[in-house]
Amino acid sequence: MAVNKGDLSRTRKLATTVLKISGVDPDQWLYDQYQAVIDENTDTIVKALGQVAKNPLAANTLNGGKSAVERSQQHE
């Protein structure tokens, strides 16, 4: 079942309030959750990056068809 925006917003507000009351910084907690997913999936990430390195055309598609130089210039 997909989560709708209203339910997500209510859940986020309640969880944020509980974390704050418990003395936990919600931003730090969320960062830690994201980092745990990355840490638990390092092998998958490394394999995917290896595939991208072997196939530059796939990397170009993933980057929206822009080179690294073009992407960096967009942020200037």
Rosetta constraint file for C-alpha pairs under 8 A:
AtomPair CA 3 CA 7 HARMONIC 6.66 0.50
AtomPair CA 3 CA 8 HARMONIC 6.50 0.50
AtomPair CA 4 CA 8 HARMONIC 6.23 0.50
AtomPair CA 5 CA 9 HARMONIC 5.98 0.50
AtomPair CA 6 CA 10 HARMONIC 6.26 0.50
AtomPair CA 7 CA 11 HARMONIC 6.04 0.50
AtomPair CA 8 CA 12 HARMONIC 5.98 0.50
AtomPair CA 9 CA 13 HARMONIC 6.15 0.50
AtomPair CA 10 CA 14 HARMONIC 6.19 0.50
AtomPair CA 11 CA 15 HARMONIC 6.02 0.50
AtomPair CA 12 CA 16 HARMONIC 5.91 0.50
AtomPair CA 13 CA 17 HARMONIC 6.15 0.50
AtomPair CA 14 CA 18 HARMONIC 6.23 0.50
AtomPair CA 15 CA 19 HARMONIC 6.11 0.50
AtomPair CA 16 CA 20 HARMONIC 6.16 0.50
AtomPair CA 16 CA 26 HARMONIC 5.77 0.50
AtomPair CA 17 CA 21 HARMONIC 6.14 0.50
AtomPair CA 18 CA 22 HARMONIC 6.12 0.50
AtomPair CA 19 CA 23 HARMONIC 6.30 0.50
AtomPair CA 19 CA 24 HARMONIC 5.00 0.50
AtomPair CA 19 CA 25 HARMONIC 6.71 0.50
AtomPair CA 19 CA 26 HARMONIC 6.06 0.50
AtomPair CA 20 CA 24 HARMONIC 5.28 0.50
AtomPair CA 20 CA 25 HARMONIC 6.16 0.50
AtomPair CA 20 CA 26 HARMONIC 6.78 0.50
AtomPair CA 24 CA 28 HARMONIC 7.74 0.50
AtomPair CA 24 CA 29 HARMONIC 7.05 0.50
AtomPair CA 25 CA 29 HARMONIC 6.19 0.50
AtomPair CA 26 CA 30 HARMONIC 6.08 0.50
AtomPair CA 27 CA 31 HARMONIC 6.10 0.50
AtomPair CA 28 CA 32 HARMONIC 6.08 0.50
AtomPair CA 29 CA 33 HARMONIC 6.32 0.50
AtomPair CA 30 CA 34 HARMONIC 6.34 0.50
AtomPair CA 31 CA 35 HARMONIC 6.05 0.50
AtomPair CA 32 CA 36 HARMONIC 6.07 0.50
AtomPair CA 33 CA 37 HARMONIC 6.51 0.50
AtomPair CA 34 CA 38 HARMONIC 6.40 0.50
AtomPair CA 35 CA 39 HARMONIC 6.01 0.50
AtomPair CA 36 CA 40 HARMONIC 5.98 0.50
AtomPair CA 37 CA 41 HARMONIC 6.19 0.50
AtomPair CA 38 CA 42 HARMONIC 6.01 0.50
AtomPair CA 38 CA 45 HARMONIC 7.99 0.50
AtomPair CA 41 CA 45 HARMONIC 6.30 0.50
AtomPair CA 42 CA 46 HARMONIC 6.05 0.50
AtomPair CA 43 CA 47 HARMONIC 6.12 0.50
AtomPair CA 44 CA 48 HARMONIC 6.10 0.50
AtomPair CA 45 CA 49 HARMONIC 6.14 0.50
AtomPair CA 46 CA 50 HARMONIC 6.07 0.50
AtomPair CA 47 CA 51 HARMONIC 6.27 0.50
AtomPair CA 48 CA 52 HARMONIC 6.29 0.50
AtomPair CA 49 CA 53 HARMONIC 6.11 0.50
AtomPair CA 50 CA 54 HARMONIC 6.27 0.50
AtomPair CA 51 CA 55 HARMONIC 6.24 0.50
AtomPair CA 52 CA 56 HARMONIC 6.14 0.50
AtomPair CA 52 CA 58 HARMONIC 6.03 0.50
AtomPair CA 52 CA 59 HARMONIC 5.22 0.50
AtomPair CA 53 CA 59 HARMONIC 7.37 0.50
AtomPair CA 55 CA 59 HARMONIC 6.69 0.50
AtomPair CA 56 CA 60 HARMONIC 6.16 0.50
AtomPair CA 57 CA 61 HARMONIC 6.30 0.50
AtomPair CA 58 CA 62 HARMONIC 6.22 0.50
AtomPair CA 59 CA 63 HARMONIC 6.23 0.50
AtomPair CA 60 CA 64 HARMONIC 6.46 0.50
AtomPair CA 60 CA 65 HARMONIC 4.78 0.50
AtomPair CA 60 CA 66 HARMONIC 6.30 0.50
AtomPair CA 60 CA 67 HARMONIC 6.87 0.50
AtomPair CA 61 CA 65 HARMONIC 5.09 0.50
AtomPair CA 63 CA 67 HARMONIC 7.43 0.50
AtomPair CA 66 CA 70 HARMONIC 5.88 0.50
AtomPair CA 66 CA 71 HARMONIC 6.38 0.50
AtomPair CA 67 CA 71 HARMONIC 6.28 0.50
AtomPair CA 68 CA 72 HARMONIC 6.12 0.50
AtomPair CA 69 CA 73 HARMONIC 6.17 0.50
AtomPair CA 70 CA 74 HARMONIC 6.45 0.50
AtomPair CA 71 CA 75 HARMONIC 7.02 0.50
AtomPair CA 72 CA 76 HARMONIC 7.00 0.50
